């Protein structure tokens, strides 16, 4: 068996999920899950796998008794900044991302093997990326949206026309303003403000400053 030991026993592995919306359904289209109450203590068996899909929860004390990987929705915060334990894995949970065949993840080398095996059970290939705010695709998308906001604020064009131009001209699946609406403006604002602390090239447009 090429999977970790606890996948190769006769024990039933359960997927336990903390989530504030229905986004978990895109990650577990066929497998049953146990939805946990976000306000209650976590009571899980040692063979259970926890996915905390609430945005940037970072409730590290709730994950302390786990030994296997714990997956959490942490696009903006970093493992280093929160001094997270080695078994915690950041995953990109932005709307629309779970429908892709691959998933961006950040984790210590020591946990990547087990975490990859778990995500493969969900039909996902894993792209391990650096422990930085925004990972890769959220950072790129936020920058595209930020530049589109600058163009709109400067009167270059209206939002609908910018969306159409970007889809037709670059073959993007969504225009920047459509993307922002799908992902959530608050997520884009939070990431852009975090990136602006790294470099002036990330300074947010006025639309993203409020």
C-alpha positions as CSV (number, residue, x, y, z in Angstrom):
1,X,0.0,0.0,0.0
2,X,1.5,3.3,-1.0
3,X,-0.8,5.4,1.2
4,X,0.0,6.2,4.9
5,X,-0.7,3.3,7.3
6,X,-4.0,4.6,8.6
7,X,-5.4,4.5,5.1
8,X,-4.5,0.9,4.7
9,X,-6.3,-0.5,7.8
10,X,-9.9,-1.6,8.0
11,X,-10.8,1.4,10.0
12,X,-13.3,3.9,8.5
13,X,-11.7,7.3,7.9
14,X,-14.2,10.1,8.3
15,X,-14.0,13.6,6.8
16,X,-15.0,16.2,9.4
17,X,-15.8,19.7,8.0
18,X,-16.1,23.1,9.6
19,X,-17.7,25.5,7.2
20,X,-19.9,28.6,7.2
21,X,-21.4,28.0,3.7
22,X,-21.9,25.3,1.1
23,X,-18.4,25.5,-0.4
24,X,-17.5,22.1,1.1
25,X,-19.8,20.5,-1.5
26,X,-17.3,21.3,-4.3
27,X,-14.5,19.5,-2.5
28,X,-16.6,16.5,-1.4
29,X,-18.9,15.9,-4.4
30,X,-19.3,12.2,-3.7
31,X,-17.8,11.4,-0.3
32,X,-19.9,11.7,2.8
33,X,-18.8,14.3,5.4
34,X,-19.6,15.1,9.0
35,X,-20.4,18.8,9.4
36,X,-19.3,20.1,12.7
37,X,-20.7,23.0,14.7
38,X,-18.2,25.8,14.4
39,X,-19.1,27.0,17.9
40,X,-18.7,23.6,19.6
41,X,-15.5,21.8,20.7
42,X,-14.2,19.3,18.1
43,X,-14.7,15.7,19.2
44,X,-13.0,13.6,16.5
45,X,-11.5,10.2,16.4
46,X,-7.8,9.9,15.7
47,X,-8.5,8.5,12.3
48,X,-10.7,11.4,11.3
49,X,-9.5,14.1,8.9
50,X,-10.5,17.7,9.7
51,X,-11.1,20.4,7.0
52,X,-11.7,23.9,8.5
53,X,-13.1,25.7,5.5
54,X,-14.0,28.9,7.3
55,X,-12.1,31.9,6.0
56,X,-8.9,32.5,7.9
57,X,-10.1,30.9,11.2
58,X,-6.6,30.2,12.6
59,X,-8.0,28.6,15.8
60,X,-4.8,26.7,16.4
61,X,-5.8,25.4,19.8
62,X,-8.7,23.5,18.2
63,X,-6.4,21.5,16.1
64,X,-3.8,20.7,18.7
65,X,-4.9,17.1,19.5
66,X,-4.7,16.0,15.8
67,X,-1.7,14.2,14.6
68,X,-2.6,13.7,10.9
69,X,-2.9,16.7,8.6
70,X,-5.5,19.4,9.3
71,X,-6.6,21.4,6.3
72,X,-7.6,25.0,6.8
73,X,-8.8,27.8,4.5
74,X,-5.8,30.2,4.9
75,X,-5.2,32.2,1.7
76,X,-4.0,35.4,3.4
77,X,-2.5,34.4,6.7
78,X,0.8,32.4,6.7
79,X,1.9,29.4,8.7
80,X,5.1,31.3,9.7
81,X,3.3,34.4,10.9
82,X,0.9,32.3,13.1
83,X,3.6,29.9,14.2
84,X,1.3,27.0,13.1
85,X,2.1,23.4,14.0
86,X,3.6,21.2,11.4
87,X,0.5,19.2,10.7
88,X,-1.5,22.3,9.6
89,X,-2.0,22.7,5.9
90,X,-3.2,25.9,4.2
91,X,-5.4,25.4,1.2
92,X,-6.8,27.8,-1.4
93,X,-10.6,27.9,-0.7
94,X,-11.6,30.9,-2.7
95,X,-14.9,30.4,-4.5
96,X,-14.5,28.4,-7.7
97,X,-11.1,27.0,-6.8
98,X,-12.4,23.6,-5.4
99,X,-14.0,22.8,-8.8
100,X,-10.5,22.7,-10.4
101,X,-8.6,19.4,-10.7
102,X,-5.7,20.7,-8.7
103,X,-5.6,22.6,-5.4
104,X,-3.0,25.0,-4.0
105,X,-1.6,24.1,-0.6
106,X,1.1,25.2,1.8
107,X,2.6,22.9,4.4
108,X,5.7,21.6,6.0
109,X,7.7,19.0,4.1
110,X,7.1,16.6,6.9
111,X,3.3,16.6,6.2
112,X,3.2,16.9,2.5
113,X,3.2,13.2,1.8
114,X,0.2,12.4,3.9
115,X,-1.7,15.6,2.9
116,X,-1.2,14.7,-0.8
117,X,-2.6,11.2,-0.2
118,X,-5.7,12.6,1.5
119,X,-6.4,15.2,-1.2
120,X,-5.8,12.6,-3.9
121,X,-8.6,10.6,-2.3
122,X,-10.8,13.6,-3.1
123,X,-9.6,13.5,-6.7
124,X,-7.3,16.5,-6.3
125,X,-3.7,16.9,-7.5
126,X,-1.7,19.1,-5.2
127,X,0.3,22.1,-6.1
128,X,2.6,22.8,-3.1
129,X,3.5,26.5,-3.1
130,X,5.5,28.9,-0.9
131,X,4.2,30.1,2.5
132,X,3.3,33.6,1.4
133,X,0.2,35.7,1.6
134,X,-2.0,35.0,-1.4
135,X,-0.2,31.8,-2.5
136,X,-0.1,32.0,-6.4
137,X,-3.4,32.2,-8.2
138,X,-5.2,34.4,-5.5
139,X,-2.3,36.8,-5.7
140,X,-2.4,37.0,-9.5
141,X,-6.2,37.3,-9.6
142,X,-6.1,40.1,-6.9
143,X,-3.5,42.0,-8.9
144,X,-5.6,41.7,-12.1
145,X,-8.7,43.0,-10.2
146,X,-6.6,45.8,-8.7
147,X,-5.3,47.0,-12.1
148,X,-8.9,46.8,-13.5
149,X,-10.0,49.0,-10.6
150,X,-7.3,51.6,-11.4
151,X,-8.5,51.6,-15.1
152,X,-12.1,52.0,-14.1
153,X,-11.3,54.8,-11.6
154,X,-9.3,56.6,-14.3
155,X,-12.3,56.5,-16.7
156,X,-10.6,54.2,-19.2
157,X,-13.9,52.3,-19.5
158,X,-16.9,51.0,-17.6
159,X,-16.7,47.8,-15.6
160,X,-18.8,45.7,-18.0
161,X,-16.6,46.7,-21.0
162,X,-13.4,45.9,-19.0
163,X,-14.8,42.5,-18.2
164,X,-15.7,41.8,-21.9
165,X,-12.3,43.0,-23.1
166,X,-10.4,40.9,-20.7
167,X,-12.4,37.7,-21.5
168,X,-12.1,38.2,-25.3
169,X,-8.6,39.6,-25.3
170,X,-6.9,37.3,-22.8
171,X,-9.3,34.3,-22.7
172,X,-9.8,34.7,-19.0
173,X,-12.7,32.6,-17.7
174,X,-14.1,35.8,-16.0
175,X,-13.6,39.5,-16.3
176,X,-11.9,41.1,-13.3
177,X,-15.1,42.6,-11.9
178,X,-17.0,39.4,-12.4
179,X,-14.1,37.6,-10.6
180,X,-14.3,40.0,-7.7
181,X,-18.0,39.5,-7.3
182,X,-17.7,35.7,-7.4
183,X,-14.8,35.6,-5.0
184,X,-16.0,38.4,-2.7
185,X,-14.8,41.9,-2.6
186,X,-13.8,41.6,1.0
187,X,-11.4,38.8,0.2
188,X,-9.8,40.8,-2.6
189,X,-9.5,43.9,-0.4
190,X,-8.0,41.9,2.5
191,X,-5.4,40.2,0.3
192,X,-4.4,43.4,-1.6
193,X,-3.9,45.2,1.7
194,X,-1.8,42.4,3.0
195,X,0.3,42.4,-0.2
196,X,0.8,46.1,0.0
197,X,2.8,45.6,3.2
198,X,5.3,43.7,1.1
199,X,5.8,46.2,-1.8
200,X,4.4,49.4,-3.2
201,X,3.5,47.6,-6.4
202,X,0.6,46.1,-4.5
203,X,-0.9,49.4,-3.3
204,X,-4.6,48.9,-3.6
205,X,-6.8,51.1,-5.9
206,X,-9.2,53.4,-4.1
207,X,-12.0,50.9,-4.7
208,X,-10.1,48.4,-2.5
209,X,-9.0,50.8,0.2
210,X,-12.4,51.3,2.0
